[in-house]
Amino acid sequence: MVFGYKQKWYPIMLGLAVFSAIFLIATCSHAADITLPGLKLEMGGANDAGDLATGIKILLLLTILALAPAILITVTAFIRIVVVLAFLRQALGTQQTPPTQVLIALALFLTAFVMAPTMGKANQQGLQPYLAGKLAAEPAIEKIARPFKTFMLSQTREADLALFIDLSGGKIPKTREDVPWTSLLPAFVISELKTAFQMGFLLFLPFLLIDMIVGAILMSMGMMMVPPMMLSLPFKILLFVLADGWHLVVQSLINSFYGGGP
């Protein structure tokens, strides 16, 4: 019966398809006289050195914009903050609450707050003099990068930095200014991950204790088929709210950067 019903509608569907095709062809034929704007790209020799320098600047700007996410992750406080927030959600056991977008947005705003002094120094020492024409491009880049390097060195463990300097086969730098970026970047990342995992472990402890207590109570009552997580979740949320958990977590994150440790 269903097959016969489908066969009945096949001619109608085929007719609609043919009509649509004819309509599109007629529309395209009438629209052939319509002039649409176009985009023309040309590549050729530069008339002078100024045109070449402008083209190189545009290329460098596009490259920096493409690498902006990687730069944000590797030279700022974003790694530690977002990992700790992910640990917090896992410890609460709330699955996708808060949503990932909310955690990322909170991590970005906290990163901007932590990095505000560093970005302010970079702006005053390098960017503004360059925009005013007082510095060339290379000295300006060095002055912009210097505050970020100071921040990264203050948060990087010496053992991690020594590891990558030794693996690279380079000489031991005499001063902090001589530390190469190729060794500082990975050392900073693994130092941030270690600190974030330490803070995540401390976040897990009170919630793990609640899970253990609820599990022990259920076993003593013979309710082994009841998932402990289902009963412990309301108590964990209640504890987190009563302790003003978001305030404490954010305060601990900010102090971990200014205080030099978790």
Backbone torsions as a table, in degrees:
resi	resn	phi	psi	omega
1	MET	NA	-43.7	179.0
2	VAL	-64.9	-38.1	-179.3
3	PHE	-64.8	-41.9	177.9
4	GLY	-65.2	-34.6	177.9
5	TYR	-64.7	-41.2	179.0
6	LYS	-66.4	-40.9	-180.0
7	GLN	-61.5	-32.6	179.7
8	LYS	-65.1	-34.7	-176.8
9	TRP	-90.3	-10.7	-179.2
10	TYR	-59.5	-47.1	179.4
11	PRO	-61.1	-38.0	179.7
12	ILE	-65.5	-44.4	179.5
13	MET	-64.1	-40.2	178.9
14	LEU	-64.5	-40.3	178.2
15	GLY	-64.3	-40.5	176.6
16	LEU	-62.8	-39.6	179.2
17	ALA	-64.8	-43.4	178.5
18	VAL	-64.2	-42.4	179.3
19	PHE	-62.2	-41.2	179.6
20	SER	-64.0	-41.2	179.5
21	ALA	-63.4	-43.6	178.5
22	ILE	-63.0	-40.7	179.6
23	PHE	-63.0	-42.2	179.3
24	LEU	-65.3	-40.8	-179.8
25	ILE	-64.8	-43.3	179.2
26	ALA	-64.2	-40.1	179.1
27	THR	-63.2	-43.2	-179.8
28	CYS	-65.6	-36.7	179.9
29	SER	-67.7	-37.6	177.4
30	HIS	-72.9	-28.3	-178.6
31	ALA	-85.6	4.4	-177.4
32	ALA	-67.4	-26.4	-178.3
33	ASP	-84.8	-5.7	-178.4
34	ILE	-78.5	131.1	-179.4
35	THR	-93.5	122.3	179.6
36	LEU	-106.1	147.7	178.3
37	PRO	-67.6	146.8	-179.7
38	GLY	-123.5	168.8	179.4
39	LEU	-126.4	126.7	-176.4
40	LYS	-120.9	123.4	178.4
41	LEU	-109.2	132.8	179.9
42	GLU	-127.1	144.3	175.8
43	MET	-125.8	128.3	-178.7
44	GLY	-163.6	-172.8	-178.9
45	GLY	-75.9	146.1	178.6
46	ALA	-78.5	143.6	-179.6
47	ASN	-72.9	-33.5	178.9
48	ASP	-149.6	178.7	-178.0
49	ALA	-67.6	-27.3	179.7
50	GLY	-66.1	-41.0	177.7
51	ASP	-63.6	-39.9	179.5
52	LEU	-65.7	-41.7	179.5
53	ALA	-64.5	-38.8	178.2
54	THR	-64.4	-41.8	177.7
55	GLY	-63.0	-39.9	178.8
56	ILE	-66.4	-38.9	178.7
57	LYS	-63.5	-42.5	179.0
58	ILE	-63.8	-40.9	178.3
59	LEU	-63.4	-42.1	178.2
60	LEU	-65.6	-38.8	179.2
61	LEU	-63.7	-43.3	178.5
62	LEU	-65.0	-37.1	178.1
63	THR	-64.9	-42.3	179.6
64	ILE	-64.9	-40.1	178.4
65	LEU	-64.5	-36.8	178.3
66	ALA	-68.2	-32.5	-178.7
67	LEU	-93.9	5.1	-176.6
68	ALA	-57.4	-45.1	178.2
69	PRO	-59.3	-42.3	179.0
70	ALA	-65.5	-39.4	178.3
71	ILE	-64.7	-42.2	179.0
72	LEU	-58.9	-40.6	-176.5
73	ILE	-74.1	-39.1	-167.6
74	THR	-92.3	-16.6	-175.8
75	VAL	-122.4	8.9	-179.1
76	THR	-126.5	-174.2	-178.7
77	ALA	-84.6	8.9	-172.2
78	PHE	-63.8	-39.5	-175.1
79	ILE	-59.2	-53.1	-176.9
80	ARG	-61.2	-43.7	-174.9
81	ILE	-65.7	-47.7	-175.3
82	VAL	-70.5	-33.1	178.2
83	VAL	-69.4	-41.1	178.6
84	VAL	-64.6	-41.1	178.0
85	LEU	-65.0	-36.6	176.6
86	ALA	-66.5	-40.0	175.6
87	PHE	-61.7	-39.8	-179.4
88	LEU	-62.6	-45.1	179.1
89	ARG	-64.5	-38.1	178.3
90	GLN	-66.8	-39.0	-179.6
91	ALA	-67.0	-37.9	177.7
92	LEU	-68.2	-29.8	-179.3
93	GLY	75.6	27.4	-178.1
94	THR	-92.0	14.8	177.6
95	GLN	58.8	-106.4	-175.5
96	GLN	-104.4	28.0	177.8
97	THR	-124.3	119.9	-2.2
98	PRO	-66.8	155.2	179.0
99	PRO	-62.6	159.0	-178.8
100	THR	-60.3	-37.1	179.8
101	GLN	-62.0	-37.5	179.5
102	VAL	-67.8	-43.1	178.7
103	LEU	-63.3	-41.4	179.2
104	ILE	-64.6	-42.3	178.9
105	ALA	-63.7	-43.9	177.7
106	LEU	-62.6	-41.6	178.5
107	ALA	-62.6	-38.4	179.2
108	LEU	-65.8	-44.0	-179.7
109	PHE	-67.6	-39.5	176.8
110	LEU	-66.6	-36.5	176.7
111	THR	-63.1	-42.9	177.5
112	ALA	-62.6	-37.1	178.8
113	PHE	-66.9	-45.0	-178.5
114	VAL	-67.1	-39.7	-175.1
115	MET	-87.2	1.0	-177.5
116	ALA	-57.6	-47.8	177.5
117	PRO	-60.9	-40.2	179.8
118	THR	-65.2	-45.8	-179.9
119	MET	-67.3	-32.3	176.3
120	GLY	-64.3	-43.3	177.0
121	LYS	-63.6	-42.7	179.0
122	ALA	-62.2	-36.5	179.4
123	ASN	-69.3	-43.6	-177.1
124	GLN	-72.9	-39.9	-173.4
125	GLN	-84.5	-29.4	-174.0
126	GLY	-123.0	-49.1	-171.9
127	LEU	-70.9	-49.2	-177.9
128	GLN	-64.8	-43.7	174.4
129	PRO	-60.4	-34.1	178.8
130	TYR	-69.7	-43.1	178.9
131	LEU	-66.1	-29.7	178.1
132	ALA	-81.3	-4.4	179.6
133	GLY	82.2	13.2	-179.4
134	LYS	-87.8	-17.7	-179.3
135	LEU	-128.5	146.9	172.8
136	ALA	-77.9	176.8	-174.5
137	ALA	-67.0	-47.9	-175.5
138	GLU	-65.2	-48.9	175.5
139	PRO	-60.9	-33.8	179.3
140	ALA	-66.3	-41.9	178.7
141	ILE	-62.7	-40.4	178.7
142	GLU	-63.2	-42.2	-179.3
143	LYS	-71.7	-32.4	176.8
144	ILE	-69.0	-38.3	-177.3
145	ALA	-77.3	-22.1	-175.2
146	ARG	-61.5	-46.5	177.6
147	PRO	-62.2	-36.4	177.8
148	PHE	-66.2	-37.9	178.7
149	LYS	-65.7	-39.7	177.8
150	THR	-64.1	-43.2	177.9
151	PHE	-62.1	-45.7	-178.4
152	MET	-64.6	-39.7	178.7
153	LEU	-66.1	-33.6	179.7
154	SER	-70.2	-21.9	-178.4
155	GLN	-104.8	-2.7	-176.6
156	THR	-97.3	133.7	177.0
157	ARG	-74.4	142.5	-178.0
158	GLU	-63.3	-34.5	-180.0
159	ALA	-65.5	-40.0	178.4
160	ASP	-67.4	-40.9	178.7
161	LEU	-66.0	-42.0	178.6
162	ALA	-64.4	-33.2	178.8
163	LEU	-60.4	-49.3	-176.6
164	PHE	-74.8	-31.2	174.4
165	ILE	-65.5	-40.2	178.5
166	ASP	-68.2	-41.3	179.7
167	LEU	-66.5	-32.2	179.1
168	SER	-76.3	-14.1	179.6
169	GLY	76.4	13.3	-179.4
170	GLY	-85.0	171.8	179.1
171	LYS	-79.1	153.8	177.8
172	ILE	-69.6	123.1	-178.3
173	PRO	-66.2	142.4	-179.5
174	LYS	-79.7	-34.3	-179.8
175	THR	-128.3	169.1	179.4
176	ARG	-66.7	-28.7	179.1
177	GLU	-68.3	-23.5	-176.2
178	ASP	-86.2	-3.7	-179.1
179	VAL	-66.7	124.3	-178.5
180	PRO	-73.8	147.2	179.5
181	TRP	-65.0	-31.7	-179.0
182	THR	-64.1	-26.6	176.6
183	SER	-94.3	-31.6	-176.5
184	LEU	-71.0	-41.1	-176.1
185	LEU	-60.6	-53.7	179.2
186	PRO	-67.3	-33.4	178.2
187	ALA	-64.7	-40.6	178.0
188	PHE	-63.6	-41.6	-177.8
189	VAL	-63.4	-48.3	-177.6
190	ILE	-71.4	-28.4	174.4
191	SER	-67.0	-40.9	177.7
192	GLU	-65.5	-39.6	178.2
193	LEU	-64.5	-40.4	179.6
194	LYS	-64.7	-44.4	178.3
195	THR	-63.2	-41.2	179.6
196	ALA	-64.3	-39.5	178.5
197	PHE	-67.9	-35.8	176.0
198	GLN	-62.9	-44.5	178.7
199	MET	-67.4	-36.7	177.2
200	GLY	-63.8	-37.7	177.4
201	PHE	-63.0	-42.6	178.5
202	LEU	-65.7	-32.3	177.1
203	LEU	-69.6	-32.7	-176.8
204	PHE	-71.9	-29.2	-170.7
205	LEU	-56.9	-53.6	-178.2
206	PRO	-63.6	-36.9	-180.0
207	PHE	-73.0	-32.7	175.1
208	LEU	-65.9	-37.1	177.9
209	LEU	-63.2	-40.7	177.6
210	ILE	-64.1	-42.2	178.0
211	ASP	-60.9	-41.1	-179.8
212	MET	-66.5	-41.0	-179.5
213	ILE	-65.9	-44.8	179.8
214	VAL	-64.8	-40.6	178.2
215	GLY	-63.4	-41.1	179.0
216	ALA	-65.4	-39.9	179.1
217	ILE	-64.2	-42.3	179.8
218	LEU	-64.9	-39.5	178.4
219	MET	-66.9	-39.1	179.1
220	SER	-66.9	-26.7	178.7
221	MET	-90.1	-1.6	-179.8
222	GLY	76.7	14.9	-179.3
223	MET	-95.9	64.3	-175.7
224	MET	-75.7	-19.4	-178.2
225	MET	-85.2	-9.3	179.5
226	VAL	-85.6	123.8	179.1
227	PRO	-64.3	126.3	179.3
228	PRO	-61.5	-32.2	-178.5
229	MET	-62.7	-31.7	-177.9
230	MET	-67.1	-34.4	-179.7
231	LEU	-90.5	-28.2	-177.3
232	SER	-80.7	-21.6	-177.3
233	LEU	-59.3	-47.3	178.1
234	PRO	-60.8	-36.4	179.7
235	PHE	-69.2	-36.6	178.4
236	LYS	-67.5	-41.0	177.6
237	ILE	-65.4	-40.7	178.6
238	LEU	-62.4	-44.7	177.9
239	LEU	-61.2	-42.9	-178.4
240	PHE	-64.7	-38.8	-179.2
241	VAL	-72.5	-43.9	-178.9
242	LEU	-64.8	-34.1	179.6
243	ALA	-83.1	2.3	-176.1
244	ASP	54.6	58.2	-170.6
245	GLY	-61.0	-41.5	-178.4
246	TRP	-63.9	-38.7	176.9
247	HIS	-61.9	-44.7	-178.3
248	LEU	-68.0	-40.3	-178.7
249	VAL	-65.9	-47.0	179.9
250	VAL	-64.4	-40.7	178.3
251	GLN	-62.3	-41.8	178.6
252	SER	-66.0	-38.2	178.6
253	LEU	-64.0	-46.8	-179.1
254	ILE	-64.8	-43.6	-179.6
255	ASN	-66.5	-27.4	-179.9
256	SER	-65.9	-26.5	177.3
257	PHE	-85.5	-43.7	-178.8
258	TYR	-77.7	-26.3	-179.7
259	GLY	-90.7	-12.2	177.0
260	GLY	86.3	10.7	179.2
261	GLY	-169.7	167.8	-179.3
262	PRO	-70.7	NA	NA
